[in-house]
């Protein structure tokens, strides 16, 4: 029996047949072994589900597949959260992948610091063969209260896109359950930023490690939702703004931090 707690990895997918094996194996090869991988497939038109079923033969019960109607990525993530059995979880998109020490290092930081969330750096991976990869790392190790975090590290990490990104964090399932914190299914983009803001608002303590663990794959311009026009973009921006304002109020953010975020 594994004495370490179970950590769930939630992986939404849609037409991910070309990348999902890399994503899943990056979790299966973690040095932290007590994990479950929950792939929630939004009725892909390609053979994503078949690729996952093939890997189930290799990984056994550690890999679970849920196929649901295509009601959006937020819905898929919420399904994964509700199905997760772990005390902690990470959310990894099916085109991204982790370095082998990701989950163990985040877990040891979170539990060692008695924190509610642990954050790491990331690498923007450009697979066009022309653009060099970009490494985004926190300047230093941090552990402390949410208020201390907003006053010392928050804006610097926001500038590096390390706050907005949701896959570079280890979350506590207890915080999710107690606060009923789920992804906003009304948002087509920025649902990750909104989720992180609301999750942070429910935290008491935060940990940050300097390691670059998340490989965040960048798509050609126009292929990503964030680079395309969204008819409800303004509404979404206002929702995210409201989440930031609640976080700022809860943590007692300084005027300097508020000004920087403005």
N, C-alpha and C positions, 0 to 999 in steps of 0.2 A: 504494500500500500504506500502511496506517495503521501508524505507528511506535509507537503506544501499545499496551500490552498489552490483550488481550481481557478484558472483565469480563462475567461471566454474571449474569443476573437470573433467579432461580428464583421461579416464581409458581404455587403450588397453587391449584386452583379447584374449586368445587362449586356448581352453580346460581348462577353469577356473571354471567349474561347482562346484567344491568342495570348492572354496575359494571366489568366487565373491560376494556372499551374505554378507559375513563378511566385505569385502572391501566397498561395496555400503552402508551398514548400518552404517559403521563408519563415512561416510560422512553425511548421512541423520540425524544422531544423534549429529551433531556438534552444539555447542551453537550459532554459526553464521548460521543463517537460510536461508539467501537469496543466495542459491546455485543452480546450475544446474549440473547434473551428466551426462556426455556423455560417454557411453560405446561404444567403437569401436571394434567390434568382427571380427577377421580375419578368418571367416568361420570355426569356431570350429567344430571338429568332434564329440564332446560330446554335452550335452544339455545346454551349456552356454547361448545361446540365449533364450532358453525357461525359464531358471532361471531368466534372466533379465526381460522377459515379465511378469513373475509372480510378480516380485517386482514392476513393473510399475503399477500394479493394486493397490498396497499399496501406492506408492509414487506419482502417477499421473504424471503431466507434468514435474516434477523436474528431472525425469529420462528418458533419451533418449537413444535409441539403434540404432546403425548404423552397418550393416553387410556388409563387403566388402571382396573381394578376399584376400587370404593370401599373401600379398606382404611385410610382415615383420612388426615388432613392430614400427619401425620409421615411416613407412607409416601410421600406425594406429594413432600414436600420432599426426602426421601432419594433418590428417583428423580431429581429435578432435580439434586442434588449429583453423583450418579454420572454423569449425562449431560453435565454442564457441561464445557466446554472451556476456560474462562477461567482465568487465573492468580489472579484474585480473583472474589468473588461477593457479591451481596446477595440477600436473600430478602424479597420483597414480597408481601403478601397481596393477593388479587384485588379486595378492596373498598377498599384504601388507595391512595395515590398520592404521588409525589415532586415536589418543586420542581425546576426545570430544572438547578440547579447541584449537586444532591445528589452524584452519583457523582464528578464532577470534584473537588469540594472534599474529599470523603472520601479519594479516591485520592491527591491531592496531600499531604494530611496524613499518611496512612499511609506513603507512600514517602519523603516529606521528613523524617519523624521516625524512619525505619527501624523502624516499629512492625509489630505483627502484627494489629492491629484498629484501626479508626477509628470513633468514635461521634459522633453529632450529636443535636440536640434534635428535638422533635416537637410537633405541634399536634393536640390532640384535636378532631376535627371532628364537631359535632352537626348533623345534617341534619333535625332536627325543626322547624326554623324558630323555636324558642323558646329553646333553651339556647345561650348564647354559647360560641364556640370557646375552648379553653383552651390557652395556649402554655406549653410546658415546655422551658426552655433551661438548659444548663449555665451555672454562674456564671462560668466563665472557661475559657480555652484551657489544655489540659494535654498534655504529652508527657513520658513517663518510663517507668521500669520498672514491672512489675506490682506489686511491693511498694510503690513510691511511690504508685501509683494507689490501692491499697487504703487507704493511710494518709491520702490527701488528698481524693480526689474520689468514691470508690466509694459510700459511704453516702449522700452528697447526691444522686448520680444515681439510686441505688436508691429514695430517697424520691420522686423525680420520675418513677419508673417507666421510667427511661431505661436501666437495666441489664436489666430483665426483658424489655423489648421487643426483638425480634430484627431488626426491619426497619430500624432506625436505625443499622446497622453495616455496614461493609465488612470482609469476611473474606478471609483468604489460603487459597487452595485447598491449598497445601503443608502448612499447619498441619492442615487436615482430613485429608489423606492420611496424614501422618506419625503422627497420633494416632488415626486411625480414629474421628473424632468425627462422629456422626450423630444425628438426632433419635430419641428413645426412643419407639418405636412402641407401647409399653404405656401411654403417657400420653394421655388424652383432653384434658386441660387442663394448663397449666403446662409443656408440652413445650418452649416457647420459652425459659422461664426456665432450665430444666434444661440445654438446649443451650448457652445463653450462659455459664452457670457453668462447664461442662466445657470450652468453647472458651477462656474466659479462663484457665483453669488450664493450658492448653497454650501460653500467650503469654509472651513475655519483656518486650515493651514495648507500651504503650497510647497512643493519641492520642484527644483529645477536642476537638471544635470547638464553638463556641457557636451556630452557625447552626441555625435551625429548618427542617428539610428534609422530614421525614416527616409526611404528613397521615394521621392515624390515625383512621379513621372509627368513630364510636361508634354502636352499635345500641340499639334500645329494650330496656329491661330485660326479660329473659326470652328474647330472641332470640339471645343469645350463650351459648356453652357455659360461659363463665366465670361467668355469672349463673344457671346451672341446677345442680340437684343432680347430683353425679357419684358413683355407688356405690363407686368405687374412689379417691375423693378423698384419703383418709388415706394410702393406699399411695403415691399420687403425691406428696403433701406430704413423705413420708419420703424418697422418692427425691431430690427437690429439696434437702432438707436435707443429704443425704449428699453431693450435688454441691457445695454451698456449703462443707461441712466440708473436702472435698478441696482446693478452691480456697484456702481460708483457710490450710490447712497448707502447701500448695505455695508460697504467696506469703509466708508468715511474717507473717500479719496480726497487728496489734497487739491487745492486750487491749481497747483502746478501740473498735477496729473490730468485734471479736467481740461486745462488749457491745451496741453499737449494732444489729448485725444480729440478735442474740438478741431 
